[in-house]
Each structure stands twice: as C-alpha cells, then as structure tokens.
Amino acid sequence: MKAAQYIRPGRIECREIPAALPGPGEVAIAVEYCGICGTDVHIFKGHMDQRVHPPQAVGHEMSGRILRLGENVTGFQVGDAVTVRPLDNCGHCNTCRAGFTHICENLKFLGIETPGAFAEEWVVPARLLHRLPDNMPMDLAALVEPEAVACHDVRRSGLKKDDFVVVNGGGPIGMLIALTARKAGGRVTVIEINPARIRLARELGFDVIDPKSEDPVARIRRETGGSGADVVFEVTGSETGARLITEAARPRGTIVMVAIYPKPVPVDLHKFFWKELAMIGARVYEREDFDQAIQLVAAHELPFDRLISRVFPLTELQNAFEYLGQAPDAMKILIRCQKEA
C-alpha cells in the first residue's frame, strides 16, 4: 500500500510499504479522506519529534470503509463507513478509572505515537470506531473529528440559549466552534484579523470584529450593556488572546481555553478574582462529542463544505503541507487517500 510518511522536519515521502494485517480486536480501513490538522503541521515542522517515530505516516482526521476484520471483532462488517476516535487510553490510570479516558495519563494519540491515516490503509482498534451513515459524503465525514473538538468545547462551556458568545480566532476550529455554538443557541461574534477569514465568517452570518480596525473589548461591552460576553472561546494561542479573555468576559462569565499554548503567557489573574470568572480547559473529545458531531454533519444543516479549501491526492502530501504554509487564507485541507475511480 501507499503511505505518505514523515521522514524529517519539512519532509514527507509517499512510499510503498507492506499493508498491516489487523490483529485480534482490530480492523483495517481503506482511508478515503484525511484532513491536515494543526497538530500535523507541528509534526511537519519537527516540533513533535519526541513523540513521532519516522518514517511514519501521521494524520487522524479521517473517513473510510472497513477493508478487513481481525479476530473477535463484532458489530462491524467489511464495507461499513467509519471514522476513528484516535485516542488509545490505558484503562488503568486514576483518570481512566474516573471515566475521563480522553485525558488518560498514559494516552496514545493515533497518528502521533502510532502510524496514522495519511495512507491507503489504516489498522486501528475496533473499539475506537464510529459508524457513519452510508449516505454521508466521505469528504465531509473527514470533518467529524475536528467537529467533535468543537462539540466538546461547546459542551464544556455550559452555553445557554441567547448567551453572548465570543470566539477569538476564526481558523478551522474557531469557525467550527462558532457554527456549533450558534446551533446551540448562542449569539456568536468572531474576532479575526485575516481578511479572507473575516469575509467567510460574515458570509456564514456571523458578526465579526477585526482588532486591526476597532477595539474588540469596547465593541463587546457596547453590545452587552457594558458587561461583557457570557462565554469566551480562546482559539488563537497568542499572548494577545490571553490578555483579551479576561477583559472580554462579563462578571461570572466563562472562558474556554481551546488553543494549545506552548509556553506560559501573562494572564490577568486579578480580573479572575474581581469578576469571579471561570476558566475551563477543553482538550480533544469524548465519545458523546463524536456522536453529536456525526449527527451534525449528517444533518446537512451547517455549511461544513464551506470550510474545505482544497483537496490533494495522497502522493502530493508534501505539496499540501507546503501550500498550507504559504496560504494563510486556507481553512481545511483534505487529502484523498484512494486513487480516483
């Protein structure tokens, strides 16, 4: 089979490798599409070499159909359309025993610590499969995993109908959060500086604040009677974003930390005390978030297709990463892992 493997920082090679056979409790999937995640970009740049073992295929935002079943696999058949919740937990640590398997203390992330889905075939534990409706377009199905992130973020926020919601950052995850929060009843404003993403957010019906042209905190307070937002999602991972969150939230408001901060940044803790703010971490997803994401994508009520910028064949994964590095306007890039019929 073909697999596009990470070789070293900045280098991906599409190679012929032996197809892995599924062991007991595993399935082999013919991967249809796999999206490039921000984590994959970090891997491509060499920022995660301590976790990846080159030459190795990465990738985890995927859709496909079951190709082969290992022993003792029940509930699935060859040909079933599926996606994968790529979190392999240990089941033994205190966090797993408490029921929070998605943040297991010994968690292995499929496509990082193990081979991933930028390949024609992918072998995974059957217990991590989620069945997809047969009529779901397979390109849109590759958005289920990032949409599950958004579902988890919104669920963690405790968002209520008519809450004033600020999404700080209008990239792929930020836009998915905005769509999901609006579906949950929130009144959503997006903060973004990229002109193309501003245009897309407005076309999708969101109010947008461009910090280059106006003070976002002043605007938010003006639109909330001086109080601030009920819920703020921080998706930028920037020092500016860390400064904004405590200013933008109302007293007793909720801040959801979505972005990954690689190093500590200043945060106004006095505002936390003064306003009695709540800050919530939101990492990946749980089974119920995947189930909700599948329902939302299958319903065709939200414009997920507008978030797909380009599709590259598997053999051009190197070009896709290079394109993404030079295209700040791009949203979601998908890789087609099977040959076109």
Beta strands, then each sheet from edge to edge (+ up, - down):
strand 1: 2-8
strand 2: 11-16
strand 3: 26-35
strand 4: 56-57
strand 5: 61-69
strand 6: 81-84
strand 7: 87-88
strand 8: 108-109
strand 9: 121-125
strand 10: 129-131
strand 11: 164-168
strand 12: 187-191
strand 13: 207-209
strand 14: 229-234
strand 15: 249-257
strand 16: 278-281
strand 17: 308-313
strand 18: 332-336
sheet 1: 2+ 1- 4+
sheet 2: 9+ 3- 5+ 6- 10+
sheet 3: 9+ 3- 18+ 17+
sheet 4: 7+ 8-
sheet 5: 13+ 12+ 11+ 14+ 15+ 16+
end
